[in-house]
Amino acid sequence: MNKQIKVLYVGDAGLVFGPMIFESPFIIETKDAYIRNWAQYLIDSLKKYNDISITHMSSVQAYRDFPKDYDKLREYDVVFLSDVSSEVLRFYPEFFPIEELREVTLLKEKEYVGMPDRLELVKRFVEEGGALIMAGGWYSFSGRFGNGAWYRTPIAEILPVQISEVDDRVETPTGVMVKVVDNNHEIVRGIPWDTCPPFLGYNKLKLKDDSLLLATIGESNDPLIVLSKRYDERVMVFTSDPVLHWGINFVKWEYYPEFWYRVFNWLRRK
C-alpha cells in the first residue's frame, strides 16, 4: 500500500460580504458574511483517491496558522500555494498593533521582536526534499497590480520561472487553450489534452534556465506547466488558476481529477 500523500493547500478562498443594501443615503445594510472556498472544487475531485490527504488553509487562516516551526512543515509532502499573496506568510497577526509588542518587549530586558520567516522555511523545505507547487491567480506571482508580491522572495529563488515586478495577469475572457510540448512526461502523458477546455486567464511568466516546460497556454505559447530541474522536478508552476475564476471550465473537465492526482503523486515520489 502506498504511503499517503500529505498536501498543505493554501489559498483559493475568501471572505464574502453581502448582499449589501443601500436603503437610503444614510443607511447601508450588510446582510451576510461567509467564507467562499473555491479550493473545494479541487479537494472534492480527489476524494476518490484514498492515498491523498489535503489540509486546506484560507489566506486568513494561513496568516495565523501556517507552520512557523520547520518540523511541523515537514509533516507534509507537498506545499501548494494558489492565489495567496506573499504577505500572508511573511507577516504575523502578532505584529499588529505594534505598540502592544513594544510594551511587552520593554518589560523584558534585551528582548527583541521577531518571528520565523515562513518563506525561508518553505525554501528550506524544498531544499531538503519537500515539494512545492505555485498555481496562478490574482494574488499569485506578481498578480493584480503587483499585490501578489512574490518577486524578490525566497520562494522566487526556487521557482523555475522569473516573476515580473508589475501586474503579470493576462485576462482572456473569450478563453485560451493548452498545448502540451512534452507528451512523454508522466504528469501529462496519455491525457487527451485536446479535450481540455479553455482558461479565462493566466499569469505571464518567463522560464529560467533550469526549467522543464511541459505545456504552454495562449497564442503566445506562454508557460503553463513548468517543473524545476534544479530541484529534481519537485517544484512545479501552474500559471493559470486550478479552480475559479480562470479555471471555471477546467474544474468541469473529465480529466481534471486525474491530472491533479498525477501531479501530487509525481512530486511526492520525486
C-alpha positions in Angstrom: 0.0 0.0 0.0 1.4 3.4 -1.0 2.2 5.9 1.7 -0.4 8.7 2.0 0.5 11.9 0.2 0.0 14.8 2.6 -0.6 18.2 1.0 -0.8 21.6 2.6 -3.0 23.7 0.3 -3.0 27.4 1.0 -5.3 30.0 -0.7 -8.2 29.9 -3.1 -10.7 31.1 -0.5 -12.0 34.5 0.5 -14.4 36.2 2.9 -17.5 37.4 1.1 -19.7 40.3 2.3 -23.2 40.7 1.1 -25.7 41.3 -0.1 -25.1 45.0 0.7 -28.3 47.1 0.6 -28.3 50.8 0.2 -31.6 51.6 1.9 -31.1 55.4 1.9 -28.2 57.8 1.6 -27.7 57.3 5.4 -28.3 53.5 5.8 -26.2 50.8 4.3 -27.0 47.2 5.4 -24.8 44.2 5.1 -26.9 41.1 5.4 -24.3 38.3 5.4 -20.6 37.4 5.5 -19.1 34.0 4.8 -16.0 32.2 3.6 -16.2 31.2 0.0 -13.9 28.2 -0.5 -13.1 27.8 -4.2 -10.4 25.2 -3.3 -13.2 22.8 -2.5 -13.6 22.0 -6.2 -10.1 20.5 -6.3 -10.4 18.9 -2.9 -13.7 17.2 -3.7 -12.3 16.0 -7.1 -9.6 14.0 -5.3 -11.8 12.4 -2.6 -12.0 9.1 -4.6 -8.2 8.6 -4.1 -7.6 7.1 -0.7 -3.8 7.8 -0.6 -4.0 11.6 -0.6 -4.8 13.8 2.3 -5.3 17.6 1.8 -5.1 20.1 4.6 -6.6 23.4 3.4 -6.0 26.9 4.8 -7.6 30.0 3.5 -5.4 33.1 3.4 -7.0 34.4 6.6 -6.3 31.1 8.4 -2.7 30.7 7.0 -1.8 34.2 8.2 -2.3 32.7 11.7 -1.8 29.0 11.4 0.7 28.3 8.6 3.6 26.4 10.3 6.3 28.6 11.8 8.0 25.5 13.1 10.1 23.7 10.5 9.3 20.2 11.9 5.6 21.0 11.6 6.1 21.9 7.9 8.0 18.6 7.4 4.8 16.7 8.3 3.7 17.4 4.7 4.9 16.1 1.4 3.7 19.0 -0.8 3.1 22.7 -0.1 0.5 24.0 -2.6 0.2 27.9 -2.9 -2.6 29.2 -5.0 -4.0 32.8 -5.2 -2.4 33.8 -1.9 -0.1 36.9 -1.5 3.4 36.6 -0.1 2.5 39.0 2.8 0.1 36.3 4.2 3.1 34.1 5.1 5.6 36.9 5.6 3.6 38.8 8.3 2.0 37.6 11.6 -1.0 38.9 13.5 1.3 39.4 16.4 2.9 42.3 14.6 -0.3 44.4 14.8 -0.9 46.5 16.7 2.9 47.1 17.0 2.5 49.2 20.2 1.5 46.2 22.2 4.6 44.3 21.1 6.7 47.3 22.0 5.2 47.4 25.5 5.8 43.7 26.0 9.4 43.8 25.0 10.1 46.8 27.2 9.2 44.6 30.2 11.9 42.1 29.2 15.5 43.2 29.3 17.3 42.5 26.0 14.1 41.1 24.4 13.6 41.8 20.7 10.6 41.4 18.4 11.0 38.7 15.8 9.3 35.7 14.2 10.5 32.9 11.8 10.4 33.9 8.1 7.9 31.3 6.8 9.0 31.8 3.2 12.6 30.8 4.2 11.1 27.8 5.9 9.3 26.8 2.7 12.6 27.3 0.7 14.4 25.0 3.2 11.6 22.5 3.0 12.2 22.2 -0.8 16.0 22.2 -0.4 15.7 19.3 2.0 13.4 17.1 -0.1 9.9 18.6 0.1 7.8 19.5 -2.9 6.2 22.8 -3.8 3.5 24.0 -6.3 2.6 27.6 -7.0 -0.5 28.0 -9.1 -1.8 31.1 -10.8 -4.3 33.7 -9.8 -4.8 37.4 -9.0 -2.5 37.1 -5.9 0.0 34.6 -7.3 3.4 35.5 -8.6 3.2 39.3 -9.2 -0.6 39.3 -9.6 -3.1 42.1 -9.7 -1.3 45.5 -9.5 1.7 43.5 -8.2 -0.1 42.7 -5.0 0.9 39.0 -5.1 4.4 40.3 -4.5 6.2 37.0 -4.7 9.1 38.7 -6.6 12.4 39.1 -4.6 11.3 36.5 -2.0 12.9 33.2 -1.0 10.2 31.4 -3.0 11.0 33.3 -6.1 14.6 31.9 -5.8 13.4 28.3 -6.0 10.7 28.6 -8.7 11.6 27.6 -12.3 10.2 30.9 -13.6 11.1 34.6 -13.4 8.5 36.7 -11.7 7.8 40.2 -13.0 7.5 43.2 -10.6 4.5 44.6 -12.4 1.0 43.2 -12.9 1.5 39.9 -14.8 -2.1 38.9 -15.5 -3.3 38.0 -18.9 -7.1 38.2 -18.9 -8.7 36.2 -21.7 -12.5 36.2 -21.2 -13.0 34.5 -24.6 -10.8 31.7 -23.5 -7.3 30.3 -24.4 -6.2 26.7 -25.0 -3.5 24.5 -23.6 -0.7 23.0 -25.7 1.4 20.1 -24.4 5.0 20.3 -25.5 6.4 17.2 -23.7 3.9 14.3 -24.3 6.3 11.8 -22.7 6.3 13.2 -19.2 4.3 11.1 -16.7 2.3 14.1 -15.4 0.7 14.7 -18.9 1.3 11.5 -20.8 -1.9 9.8 -22.1 -4.3 12.5 -21.1 -6.2 13.8 -24.2 -5.2 17.5 -23.8 -7.0 18.4 -27.0 -10.2 18.0 -24.9 -9.1 20.4 -22.2 -11.5 23.3 -22.0 -10.3 26.9 -22.3 -8.9 29.0 -19.5 -10.0 32.6 -18.9 -6.6 33.9 -18.0 -3.2 33.2 -16.5 0.0 34.8 -15.1 2.6 35.6 -17.8 6.0 34.3 -16.7 9.4 33.6 -18.3 11.3 30.4 -18.0 14.6 30.1 -16.1 17.5 28.1 -17.5 16.8 25.2 -15.0 13.2 24.8 -16.1 11.4 21.9 -17.8 8.4 23.1 -19.8 5.5 20.6 -20.1 2.7 22.8 -21.5 2.0 26.2 -22.8 -1.1 28.4 -22.9 -2.5 31.0 -25.3 -1.4 32.2 -28.8 1.9 33.4 -27.4 2.7 29.9 -26.1 3.4 31.3 -22.6 4.4 28.7 -19.9 1.5 26.9 -18.2 3.1 23.8 -16.6 6.8 24.1 -15.6 9.0 21.9 -13.4 12.3 22.7 -11.9 15.3 20.6 -13.0 17.3 22.2 -10.2 15.2 20.5 -7.5 14.7 17.2 -9.3 11.3 18.2 -10.6 9.9 18.6 -7.1 8.9 22.3 -7.8 6.1 22.9 -10.1 4.5 26.1 -11.5 0.9 26.1 -13.0 0.4 29.6 -14.3 -3.4 29.5 -14.5 -6.0 29.1 -11.8 -6.6 25.5 -10.7 -10.1 26.5 -9.6 -12.3 29.6 -10.3 -12.3 32.1 -11.9 -9.7 31.4 -14.6 -10.2 27.7 -14.2 -14.0 27.8 -14.2 -14.1 25.4 -17.2 -11.1 23.4 -16.1 -12.8 22.1 -12.9 -15.5 20.5 -15.1 -13.1 18.6 -17.3 -13.3 14.8 -17.2 -9.5 14.5 -16.6 -9.2 17.3 -14.0 -9.0 14.8 -11.0 -6.6 12.5 -12.8 -4.3 15.4 -13.7 -4.0 16.7 -10.2 -3.6 13.3 -8.7 -0.7 12.6 -11.1 0.8 15.9 -10.1 0.8 15.2 -6.4 2.0 11.6 -6.9 4.9 12.7 -9.1 6.0 15.5 -6.7 5.8 13.2 -3.7 7.7 10.4 -5.4 10.4 12.7 -6.7 
